[in-house]
Amino acid sequence: MNHSVGTAVSEGQSTFEAADVPMALLDEEGTVVGWSQAAQRLVGYSAAEVVGRSAGALLVAADDRAKASQAAHESTLRGRWSDLTQVRHRDGRSIDVRLCVSSLTGQDGRDWWIVWATDKASLPPWPAEATAAEPLLAALPLPNRLPIGVVIRDTHLRCIQVNDTQGSKDGIPLPQRLGRTLTEAAPGTDAETLEAVMHQVLESGDPAINVDYQAFLPANVRSNRILTASYFRLDDAQGRALGVCVVSVDVTDSRRARERLAILGEASRRIGTTLDVMQTAQELADLAVPFLADYATVDLAESVPLGEEPLAHLGTQDGRIPAFRRAGLASIHPGTPESLFARGEPVFVPPTSPFTNVLRSGKPHFEPILDASPSTWLDHHDAARAEKLREHAMHSLMVVPIHARGAVLGVAVFMRTKDPRPFEEDDLLLAEELVSWAALALDNARQYARERSAALALQRLLLPRRPTGGSAADVAWRYLPADSHHGIGGDWFDVIPLSGARVALVVGDVVGHGINAAAKMGQLRTAMHTLADMDMPPDEVLSRLDEQVIRLTEAEADPPHPATTTMAATCLYAVYDPVTRTCTMARAGHPPPAIIDPYGHVTFPDLPTGAPLGLGLVPFESVTLELAEGSVLALYTDGLIEARDQDISAGMNRLRTALARPDLTLDDLCSSAVDTLRAKPPSDDVTLLLARTRSLSADQVASWQFPSDPAVVSRARTLATRQLTQWGLEHLAESTELIVSELFTNAIIHGHGNGDCSSDRTIGLRLIRHEMLTCEVSDASHSHASHSHPLLRHPRTTDEHGRGLFLVTQLSHRWGTRHIPDGKIVWADQQLAVGA
């Protein structure tokens, strides 16, 4: 906290918080002429017993009596005296007290004295220089240098005595005050309220403590001084009210300090509630109005809301001012009519103005009395702003740079319009405190925006651009990153074309947020593509991916602390075959998919859960389901269904309801489900992948089975050519014949590994016409050799073998192999279009 603010607060804590104070009024001879009830409670003597007697008689020590007499007759102490002493109690015992005496001025020109006393036991330690201190300071817990005003009023509330401090505090000159009531000296409702308090004190005898009022200053004086007063009745010898003693202290600074401390406390609660740059700037403006200013703006360099690096020096560059944008705007007037620019709009910064001076120097501009005359920079460089200043009577200005970590992010402007007081130095200190607090929040938000933008860019770069399900399915997807507080997560999805017109559908979620999660997501997606290209079953794909996650974790681990590096993810992998209309799925700790039949009925298939990837705990299991044509598979991440206040089953039920919309197109269903289910604000990324299944008709697939005999190769070529003619693909007949020959020969020769044929072995041939022409040759033997993968070789001219697959590579768009339960399939794809 700012030191001056802390000091002021300490002073503010010493305002009148005392109860009734023992008090006596003495004439110039030291005779008691007035006595308070609190004085009677302190020393036991009633007013009847002491009024008319010398006050010195109450002092125990002769030295104290001499010292008091000397102080009363010498001017060296300027009419003030304060000291520790002993007074005599009515019961004969001595009481240690501090006596404080101050001279008063009356109409008759005689010196009167007001005396306070307080029990020494209730006092804090008193500084050595207390003898020269203001007298009331001993009676009340006030710093000894804080000036106290004293006024004595008679039973008609006319001022009969006053000390020299009071006039400088409440603004009423001495000639105007003496002999008059307060309402006569300073007419108005405030004076009437205070006189009502004094009447009550006179009637009841009970003191009134800590009554606040404003100084009675001329209207043309721009000040708002606050005083607090305590009122005590003085009694005569008969116990009747002699008058009222009023003691006052100026608490303006202490009250303002308390207000400033409260504002700073509010700043800690209200500024920086989000990691949004624009919102943080608006929070600063909202807090400043009306506590500090009537109108406030926060203008940031355009790079800041984007998360880009601010300039170390935001001055003019090549004669041009950096672009600024209005991020915060607040006013005591609805609609902020003072502002030339709406929130979010670019802000014009005059090349010659206090704003540019602040940007160049990095120091605040403080103008308590704003000069808006035609000769200033306003009319020369910014006539529109000058008109606004005059229209709304803006008379006091502060422009504070927003610093953070050695850079200037922008400027905050504070103005007063309706409040007649000019800004003071303390106001500038408070403004700088608020801006400093906001600057840290702004820079945190800026750095987060930069990291979030980088993570989002990386994630979008790693996600598929234009996923397509080919002939197997129509797909629609939505990916929505988490809000600015939680950050980008590690969600990913993929649609991967497989051989035989099949398609793989993948949705995964890396645990964590930020750029690290996005990078790990990219690693897993790359590994998934590699494994999918190997055409393994879903359960084996997840097992291999689990191993990969473990290897990545071990590679990144810190050797001394291997347990500190973790990488966990969930995944759902599904393969749909449009020829058989079957879908084989496996999951690793991921929510189960939803299946929507063509009539809109939604089910969640019972799949083995599996452990999340990276744990290596249990094997994964695949489940195969047959789907009706036109069914929709819905794969999603937990951000779509999870809520902090609900069980996950409730989220799945809400998902069931959201997906039961057979009337919607696939894209509309995707949008509707996400809009309905996404939490606001979301705490995690949301990913939804929908795939509406297709099926290939019977006339798009042709298949045959042949014995494992070289003599059937010619028959296979003939059947394949005949089928291509029926499909109108005669232009692919020659290449297809060669591919069939090579794949058949390869299956026959290498099926057993020794070149022998077996009558119990069969070889299958299947042609699929979809977006490609796929030729598949399956070796349905259960022998170990049939499970070996054919290898591509680049044969030399002297080699007798090895040219087959090399030829297949030249003739096809791509080729590969995959396992089936009873053997393997070698396949080759050709593009349908001629010359494609």
Order of alpha helices (4+ residues) and beta strands (2+ residues): alpha-beta-beta-alpha-alpha-alpha-beta-beta-beta-beta-beta-alpha-alpha-alpha-alpha-beta-beta-beta-alpha-alpha-beta-beta-beta-alpha-beta-alpha-alpha-beta-beta-alpha-beta-beta-beta-alpha-alpha-beta-beta-beta-beta-beta-beta-alpha-alpha-beta-beta-alpha-alpha-beta-beta-alpha-beta-beta
